[in-house]
Amino acid sequence: MPELPEIICRASEMNRELPGRRIAAIEILQPKCLNVEADEFQRALSDATIQAVTQRGKWLFIHTTQGWLLINLGMGGEVLLTDREHMPEKYRLVFDFEDGACLAVNFWWFGYAHYVAEDLLAEHRLTSHIGPNALEATPPFLAERFAGQRTRLKSWLLNQENVAGIGNAYIHDILYLARLHPQRAVNSLSPEEIEALVQAIHRGLEPSIACGGAFYEKDLYGQNGGFRHEDIIVGYREGQPCPTCATPIVKIKTGSTSSFICPTCQV
């Protein structure tokens, strides 16, 4: 699943390549990913010119002269800038541009492509309650939000309404770098631990951003990201030694998900 590093990279690539391009036609092979009927989606965005591409959490926000195109890749997928002679094997939507290029969008599972009118973005049900990007979270912000809450730390961080963009791919290393157990109640964290958590969010996400995202995700040009499996510190490394104390990394159940932790370093 693409998370904040991958979506930040895709938004940056798209914002470099797409502004000024006019959508000449739209091919829809998976109408269930839309929030409106296919013909309405096509009418709304055909002839629109892309102005800018931004992101928030796991959503891409494509601003056009005729409103917003919002894309969420769900459990995985690709957004590829190509042309009709070099189409990928699988795609669900294609935006054909006037200049002959096209944007091919593929969803593996549960992706979305939504049209939102210019003045209705604040009312879009799936994005209106998203929290700030995780990299924007500050110690005072987290301290205020943690106060009085006994929610477990991992669950709190994975809730996109609290902070946006962290998922199961990066959460293990973030909590390890912060030296915090995923089951800690958020209101039990000291100011020093909150500061360490903020630093860990940056240390856990920024290396992947610098590499173009994870190795199993493709960029706008079809190339794999440069953040390798070897760059993961403790995530999915059950039985391997902790790089700090050599205690074997263990896999534990945390609610509906599993977590990889050092039982000595993370308290």
C-alpha positions in Angstrom: 0.0 0.0 0.0 1.5 3.4 -0.9 1.9 5.6 2.1 3.1 9.2 2.7 6.5 8.8 1.1 5.1 7.3 -2.0 2.2 9.8 -2.3 4.5 12.8 -1.7 6.8 11.5 -4.5 3.9 10.9 -6.9 2.4 14.3 -6.2 5.8 16.0 -6.8 6.2 14.1 -10.1 2.7 14.8 -11.3 3.0 18.5 -10.3 6.1 18.7 -12.4 4.6 17.0 -15.5 0.9 17.6 -15.6 0.0 21.4 -15.1 -1.0 22.9 -18.4 -2.1 19.6 -20.0 -5.8 19.5 -21.1 -7.9 16.4 -20.7 -9.3 15.4 -24.1 -10.9 12.2 -23.2 -11.4 9.7 -20.3 -11.7 6.0 -20.5 -13.3 4.2 -17.5 -12.9 0.5 -17.1 -13.8 0.4 -13.4 -16.8 2.6 -12.7 -17.2 1.4 -9.1 -14.1 3.4 -8.2 -15.9 6.7 -9.0 -18.1 8.7 -6.7 -20.5 9.8 -9.5 -21.8 8.1 -12.6 -19.3 7.5 -15.3 -20.9 9.8 -17.8 -21.1 12.6 -15.2 -17.4 12.0 -14.3 -16.4 12.3 -18.0 -18.5 15.4 -18.6 -17.1 17.1 -15.5 -13.5 16.6 -16.4 -13.3 16.5 -20.2 -11.7 19.6 -21.6 -10.4 20.5 -18.1 -6.8 21.8 -17.8 -4.7 20.6 -14.9 -3.4 23.4 -12.8 -1.6 21.8 -9.9 -1.1 18.5 -8.0 -0.8 18.3 -4.2 -1.4 15.6 -1.7 -2.7 15.0 1.8 -2.1 11.7 3.5 -2.7 8.9 1.0 -4.8 11.1 -1.4 -3.6 12.9 -4.5 -5.4 16.3 -5.1 -5.4 17.3 -8.8 -6.8 20.8 -9.2 -8.2 21.5 -12.7 -10.0 24.4 -14.3 -13.2 22.5 -13.8 -12.9 21.3 -10.2 -10.9 18.6 -8.4 -9.9 15.1 -9.4 -9.0 13.1 -6.2 -7.1 9.8 -6.4 -6.4 7.3 -3.7 -4.6 4.1 -4.7 -6.1 2.1 -1.9 -4.3 -1.1 -1.2 -1.9 -0.5 -4.1 -1.7 0.6 -7.7 0.1 2.9 -10.1 -0.3 6.2 -11.8 1.7 6.2 -15.0 2.4 9.0 -17.5 2.6 7.3 -20.8 0.9 7.2 -24.3 -1.4 4.9 -26.1 1.4 3.0 -27.8 3.0 2.1 -24.4 0.1 1.3 -22.2 0.7 -0.8 -19.0 -0.8 -4.4 -19.0 -3.4 -3.4 -16.4 -5.3 -0.1 -15.9 -8.7 1.0 -14.6 -8.8 4.6 -15.9 -7.1 6.6 -18.6 -7.0 10.3 -18.9 -6.0 11.2 -22.5 -4.3 14.6 -22.9 -4.6 16.9 -25.9 -0.8 16.6 -26.5 -1.0 12.8 -27.1 0.2 11.7 -23.6 -2.1 10.0 -21.2 -2.3 9.2 -17.5 -3.0 5.5 -16.8 -4.4 4.7 -13.3 -4.4 1.2 -11.9 -5.9 0.0 -8.6 -5.0 -3.3 -7.1 -7.8 -3.2 -4.5 -10.2 -0.5 -3.2 -8.9 2.5 -5.1 -10.8 5.8 -5.7 -11.0 8.4 -8.4 -13.5 11.1 -7.3 -14.7 14.3 -9.0 -15.4 17.2 -6.6 -16.8 20.5 -7.8 -14.5 23.5 -7.2 -16.4 24.9 -4.1 -17.3 21.5 -2.6 -13.9 20.1 -1.6 -14.6 20.8 2.1 -17.7 18.6 1.9 -16.0 15.6 0.3 -16.7 12.8 2.8 -13.5 10.8 2.5 -11.0 13.7 2.7 -12.7 16.4 4.8 -11.8 14.8 8.1 -8.2 13.8 7.2 -5.6 15.1 9.7 -2.5 17.0 8.8 0.3 15.1 7.0 2.3 13.2 9.6 5.5 15.2 8.8 3.6 18.4 9.8 2.9 17.1 13.3 4.7 19.1 16.0 5.2 18.2 19.7 2.6 20.8 20.9 0.1 19.5 18.4 0.6 15.9 19.5 0.6 16.8 23.2 -2.7 18.6 22.8 -4.2 15.7 20.9 -2.9 13.0 23.3 -4.2 14.7 26.4 -6.9 12.6 28.1 -6.8 9.9 25.5 -6.0 6.3 26.4 -5.9 5.1 22.7 -2.9 2.8 22.0 -0.1 4.7 20.2 0.0 2.6 17.1 -3.7 2.7 16.6 -3.7 6.5 17.1 -1.0 7.0 14.5 -2.7 4.7 11.9 -6.0 6.7 12.3 -5.9 9.0 9.3 -8.1 11.5 11.1 -5.3 12.1 13.6 -2.3 12.4 11.3 -2.3 11.3 7.7 -0.1 9.1 5.7 1.4 6.5 8.1 0.5 2.9 7.5 1.8 -0.5 8.3 4.8 -0.3 6.1 6.6 2.5 8.1 5.0 2.4 11.5 7.3 -0.3 12.9 10.5 1.6 12.3 8.9 4.9 13.5 8.0 3.4 16.8 11.4 1.7 17.1 13.2 4.9 16.4 11.1 6.6 19.1 11.8 3.7 21.5 8.1 3.4 22.2 5.9 0.3 22.5 3.0 0.3 20.1 0.6 -0.5 22.9 1.4 2.5 25.0 -1.5 4.8 25.8 -1.0 8.1 24.1 -1.7 10.1 27.3 1.2 8.3 29.1 3.8 9.8 26.9 6.1 12.4 28.5 7.1 15.6 26.7 10.5 14.1 25.9 8.9 11.0 24.4 6.6 13.1 22.3 9.6 15.0 21.0 11.3 11.7 20.2 8.2 10.5 18.4 8.1 13.6 16.2 11.8 13.1 15.3 11.2 9.4 14.7 8.4 10.2 12.2 10.8 12.3 10.2 13.6 9.7 10.5 11.2 6.9 9.5 9.7 8.6 6.5 12.2 11.1 5.0 14.8 8.5 3.8 12.1 6.8 1.7 11.0 10.2 0.3 14.6 10.9 -0.7 14.7 7.6 -2.6 11.5 8.1 -4.4 9.5 5.7 -2.2 9.5 2.0 -1.5 11.1 -0.5 -3.9 7.7 -2.3 -4.5 6.0 0.9 -5.7 6.4 2.5 -9.2 6.8 6.2 -9.9 5.1 8.2 -12.5 7.5 6.9 -15.1 7.2 3.2 -14.2 10.4 2.9 -12.3 10.6 1.3 -8.9 11.4 3.4 -5.8 14.8 3.2 -4.3 14.0 2.6 -0.6 15.0 -1.1 -0.4 14.1 -3.9 1.9 17.5 -3.6 3.4 16.8 -0.1 4.5 14.0 -1.3 6.8 15.3 -1.3 10.4 13.0 -3.7 12.3 9.8 -4.0 10.4 9.2 -7.5 9.2 12.5 -8.7 10.6 11.2 -11.2 13.2 14.0 -13.1 14.8 16.8 -10.8 13.6 18.9 -8.9 16.1 18.0 -5.4 17.2 20.6 -3.1 15.7 20.9 -1.4 19.1 21.0 -4.2 21.7 21.0 -7.4 19.6 17.8 -8.7 21.3 15.8 -10.7 18.6 13.0 -8.7 17.0 9.6 -10.2 17.9 6.3 -10.1 16.2 3.4 -9.3 18.5 -0.4 -8.9 18.0 -1.6 -5.3 18.3 -5.3 -5.2 17.9 -6.2 -6.2 14.3 -2.6 -5.9 13.1 0.8 -7.3 14.0 3.8 -5.2 15.1 7.5 -5.9 14.9 9.4 -4.6 18.0 12.5 -4.9 20.1 11.2 -6.0 23.5 14.2 -4.5 25.2 14.4 -1.1 23.5 10.7 -0.3 23.2 8.8 0.4 26.4 
